[in-house]
Amino acid sequence: MTLAYFLTGSYNDIDNDFELHITIEPKTDENNTASQHFKIVLTDISSENKLLWETAGTSFLLCLKDLEEFLDENHITLYSKILTSSQRDKAVDKELEGFILNRLEY
């Protein structure tokens, strides 16, 4: 399943728009234990869909930690999100919203 979000924000204190794709793939290990694998891609849609950043991991929260480091290093602030895909994962949606709101408090 791939989720897509339109994000408003700023890049070096200039208004900017981004797109975030979150791909969630079910995985089964050698012990037949089910888990999920996440891939996150952030694209700057204000600059002809230039790829900015991507990461992958077994936890959405770890991927958000990687995203936070990238945003801090590149002076990017996110203000809001709008789901643009037809599919929704309520847990991912809630974590992403909390991530954006918590970062605005700084």
N, C-alpha and C positions, 0 to 999 in steps of 0.2 A: 504494500500500500504506500502511495506517495501523497503526502500532504503538501499543499502550497499556500504560502502566506504572502500578502503584500504588506510591507513594513514601511512606516514613515520614520524618518530620523534625520540626523545631521551627520555630516562628514566634515571634520575640521571646521565646525561651526557654520556650515552652509547646508541649507535644507537639501535633503536627498531622499530618494526612494530606493527600496531594496526588495528583493524577492528571496524568500527562504523556502527551500524544498527539503522536506524531511521524508526519507524513505525508511520504512519499517519492514524488515524481512524476518519471517520466522526461521529459526535455526534449530537443528537437532544435533547434539553432540554424540560422541561415540557410545555414551551410556543411555542413549535415547531420551535425554533430558531436553525438553523444549525450552527455548529462550528466544530473545529477539535481538536483532542487529540493527543499529541505526546509522544512517548516513545523512549528514546535513550539508547543504550547499547554500552559501549566501552569494547572491548576485546583485551587483549595483546596476539597477535598471535605468538610472539617470545617465549612464555612460555606455549606451549600446550593449546592454547585457554582459558587461565585463565580469568574469568570474572573480570574486574577491577572495573566497575562502571555502574550504571544505574539510570535513573530518568524519570519522566513522568510529563506532564503538559499540559495546554491548549494553551500555546504559545511556539513556537520554540525558540524565543529569550530568554524566561525565562529558558528553558532547557539549552541553550548555556551558560547562566550566571552560572547555577549550574555546568556545565562542566568546565568552567573557574576556579571556586573555587577548584574543584577537581584537575585540572592540576597544579594549583599553589601550593596547599598543598603537592603534590606528585612529584614536580620537573619534570614534563613532558612537553616537547616542541613538538609541531606538526609542520612539515615542508611542507607537501603536501598531497593532497587527489586525489584518483582515484576512480571514480564511477565504481562499479563492478556489480551492479544490472542492469537488463534490463529496469527498470522504472526510470524516472527522474522527479523530481519536481524542476522546474527552480528557484523558490523563495528560497527553502531550499538549493539548490546547491549554489546559490549566497551568501546567508547568511553564510553558512559554509566556503566558500572560503574567504570571508571577515574576518570572525572570526580567521581563521588560519593566514592570512596575517597580520592582526592588531596585533596579539600576537607576531609575529616575530619582530616587530619594537621595542619591549621593550628590 
